[in-house]
Amino acid sequence: MLRHRYCACVLCAVAALIASYLLLFSDLPAANAQKPVSFINDVAPIFKENCFACHDSKKKSGKYDMTTYEKIRAGGTGGDPIVPGKPDQSEFHALLVTTDQRRMPPRDKGEAVPKGKADLVERWIKEGAKLDAGIDPKGDLVKELRVRWQPPVPPKAYPFAVIVNALAFTPDSKSVVVGGHHELTVWDATTGKLTKRVRTRSERAYGLAFLPDGKLAVAGGRPGQEGDVRIYDLAAKGKAGGGQGNPQGGGPPEGKTGSRCSTA
């Protein structure tokens, strides 16, 4: 009897362990499954950072224009450099990862595409080199990426001094507005205390001027990517300061209407 009880207890313990294992680990494949690579969100930014300098609509190095999905797939003098599902047979991927002189970007033009990003492109090709639904194959990728881009949140505290490219006193001379990193900071001119932080799309502000109605005109942008002109109402509530700008530029939070110029 003791032997049978012992065997039954062992079997119960084993069954409990198996059940626990199934409960804990049965969902792991689904949890660990990677999301499909998005061309517009994951791959296009890599191309913009590493390829557009030589393969934009003006330079077209090797007669290869990469500013639309359609043109990327059309290729240059050698035709389509991408074989959907087969990165090992795709010249595009080979040129990203090769250590030969033909590497892209060229050695005299910049650093190689980081491995993590090259792996992402490889996954995209392996998954079929597809274009996201709703994206026009003929659409300008620079414009599409600009629309989707969102400015980062300014740091809570700057770890080092920031270059000041522009500042302006308010019309009553009680406050001074200073350009920061993706923000404007407003300081009490008498006490030197920070009174407000206004988030901006621009990485830097290069010119500040108060208008007759008391609103602040700010000219700035992201160096080498886009210029930006917006009007701010510093009396408005919220971190955006009532910024007005072109919705196609993405804008800071609460942005509405206005003007923007591009240097990309």
N, C-alpha and C positions, 0 to 999 in steps of 0.2 A: 504493500500500500504506500509506503513512504517513497518507494522508487517511482510509482506512477504519479504521486503528487509532485515529486521533484521534477519529473519530465514535463508535467502540465505547466508548472510554474516557469520552467525554461522556455517552453513554447509560447506562453503568454508574453514573456519578456521580449522574445525575438519578434513576435507579431507587433508588439507595441513600438519597438524600434523601427520596424519597417514602415508602420503607419506614420510615425513621426517624420521619417525621412521623406515619405511621399508628400506629406503636408508641407514640409519646409522647402523642399527642393523641386517639386513638380512644376512650379511656375518660373523657375530660373531661366529656361530658354526664352520665354516670352519677355521676361524682365531684361535679359541681357541682349536681346535682339536689337541690332542697330537700326535706326530709322533710315529710310532711303535718303540718299544724298540729294539735296536740292541744288539745281543748277544756279538759280538766281540768288539764293541765300548763302550757299557754301562755295560754289565753284567760280561763279562770275567775279566775286571780290578778289579771288586769287589771281585771276586773269588780269583784272584791272591793276593790281599792285605790281605784277611781275611781267606782264606782256604788252599792255597798251602803249607803253612808252615807245616801242618800236613798231607795233602793229595797230596803230590807230588809223583813222580814215585819211590822215594826211601822209604819214610816212609809209605805211604799207610795206614794211621790210619784207623782201621775198615775195612781193605782190600779195601779201597776206594781211587782210583787214579782219580784226577780231572784235569789232565794235557791235556786232549783232550775232545772235545765235546762228542765223542762216549763213552768215559769212564765215563764221568759225568752222562750220561743217563743210562749206564750199572749199575751204582751203586756199592755198596759194598756187604756185606753179606746179606742185605735185598732186593737186586735188585734195579730197577729204583726208585729213591726217588721223581721223578717228574711226576705229572699227568697233561699233557698239558691241559690248559684251566681251571684247577681246583686247584688254589694255596691252598685253604682250605683243600684239600685232599692230598696235597704234603708234605711228611715228610721233604723234604729239606727246604721248606719255614717255616714249623712249628719249626724246630730246629733253624732257624735264629731269630725268634721273641719270642720264649718261654722265660719265666722268671725262668723256672725250672733248675735244676742242669745239665740237658742234653743239655743245650744251646750250639750252635756252633757259633763261636769258644768257646772252654771250658773256664770256668771262670779263670782257672789258666794259660791259654795261652794268654789271651788278652781281650780287651774290646769287647762288643757286636757290631754287625754290626749296624752302624747308621741307624736310622729310614728311612731317605730319601733313602738310598741305599737298605734297605730291601724292601721298597715300590717299588723300581725299579725292583727288582727281582720278586716281586709279580706280577707286570704288565707284565713282560716278560713271566711268566708262564701262566697268564691269556690270553695272546695273542697267546698261543700255544707252548711256549718254543722252538721257531724255531731257526735254525742256519742261519746266513746270507748267501745269495747266493754267490757262488764262494769260500767259506771257506771249506777246507777239514775237514770232521768230525774226521779224524784220525790225523790231523795236530797238532803239538805241540803248545799249546796256549802260552807258555812262549816265544817261538820264534816269533809267530805271533804278539804278543803284543809288542815285542821289535822292530820288523820291523815297526810297525805303530806308535810307540811312537815318539813324537817330543819334543825337549828340549824347555823349557820356555825361554822367552826373559829376559835377565839379567836386573836387576833394573836400572833405570836411575841414581839413587844415593842410596848408601847403607845407611840404617837408623842406622846401628851400625857396629862396627868393624868386619871384616871377618877374620877368621883364615887363615893364609898363610901356605900352606903345601909344596909349592915349588916355587922357583924363580931362574932365571938365567940371567946373563949379556950377552948381544949380543957379538959376536966375536970382535967387535971394541970397546967394553966397553962404548959405548955412551948411551946405553939404558939398562934397566932392565925389564925383563918379569916376571910378577907375576900372580899366579893362583887366580881366583876369583870364583864367583858362576855362573857356566855355561859360563865362559868366561876367556880369558887371558887379562890382562891389560899391556900395554907397557908404560913405563915411561922414560922421559929424565933423565939420570943419573946425569946430572949437575944441572938442574933447578928443578927437582922433579915434572915436569908437566906431566900430562897424555897426551900421543900422539896418542894412538890407543887402541881400544877395539875389541877383536876378539872372536866371539861367538863360543862355543864348545858344543859338545854333552855331554861331561863329566860334572858332577856336580862339581867335584873337580879335580884339577891336583895334582898328587903326585910326579911326576918327570919330569924335563925339561932338555933337553940336545941338544945343537946345533951340527949339523952334519957338516962334512967337506965342504959340498956344501952350507952351510949357512942356510939351513932349520932347523926348530925346531921340535924335537921329543918330544911328550907329552904323558906321561903315566898317566891315571886317570880312571874315571868311576863314576858310581853311587853306593855308598856303599850298599853291600848286594844284588845288582841286576845285575851289569855287569861291567867288566873291559873294558878299551878302550885305544888303542894305535894309535896315528895319527901323521902325519907329516904336519907341517904348513910352508907356505912361507909367512913370515910376510911382505915381500915387495909387495905381491899381493894386488890388490885393493879389496875393499869390506870388510864387517864386518866379513866374514868367514875366512879371511886371507889365502885363498887357502888351507883350511884343506883337507886332504885326509884320507879317512877311508872306512871301509867295508860298501857298500850300505845296507847290511842286518842289519847293526846296526842303520840305519836311518840316521846317520851322521848329522853334522851341515850343514847349507846352503852351497851349492856349493861343498859338499863332493864328492869324486870320488872313488878312489881305495886305498886299504891298508890292514890293519889287525886290528882285534878286538878279544878280548877274553871275555868270559862270566863267571861270578861267580854265576849266578842265578841257 
